[in-house]
Amino acid sequence: MASDLSAPVETAALAAEVEGLLDSAEPEGIYRDTRECGAGLLLLGALLISPPTPRPPKTDAR
């Protein structure tokens, strides 16, 4: 019978803890702007698409 009386208290405490976790402030970290990410991706794509640097011609020295 004692477990019936303690169950609502535990449920309320658990519900309060879950609500606290869901409504918590954003964790500290680095948040990037979408425009900055897009510009970075465009730059990376341009570097990957660009042709390689030319190499000096081979000389046939024996």
N, C-alpha and C positions, 0 to 999 in steps of 0.2 A: 504494500500500500504506500510505503514511503517513496517508492520510485515514481508513483503517479503524481505526487506532489512536487517532486524535484524536476520532472520532465519539462514543464512549462518554463521554469527558470533557466534550465540549460538551453532550451530552444530559443528563448529570448536572448540569452547571452550569445549564442551562436549566430542568431540573426543579426544582432548588433555588430558582431565581429565581421561578418560577411559584408554588411553595409559599409563598415569602415574601410574594408579593403577595396570595395568597388568605388567608393567616393574619395579615395585618397588622392593627395596632390600628385602631380606628375613627378616621376622620379627624375633626379638630376641626371643630365646627360647633354649630348649635343643634338640639337634639333636643326635640321637644315631646311632651307627654303626650297620649294619645288623648282623655282626658276634657277637657283644655283645648281641643283642636281641636273636639270636639263642642260644647262650650259656646259657642265662638266662632261656629261655623256656625249654632247655634240663634239667637244674638243677631243675626247678619247676616240670617237668614231673617225674624226678627221685624221688623227694620227695613225690609226690602224689602216685607213684606206690609202694614205699617201704612199707614193712609190718609195722604194728603198734608196739609200744613197748610192751613187754610182761608185764602182770600184775601179781602180786603175787597171789598164789593160795588161794582160800577162805578156811578158817578153820570153821568147824561147831562147834562153841562154844555156848552152850545154857545155 
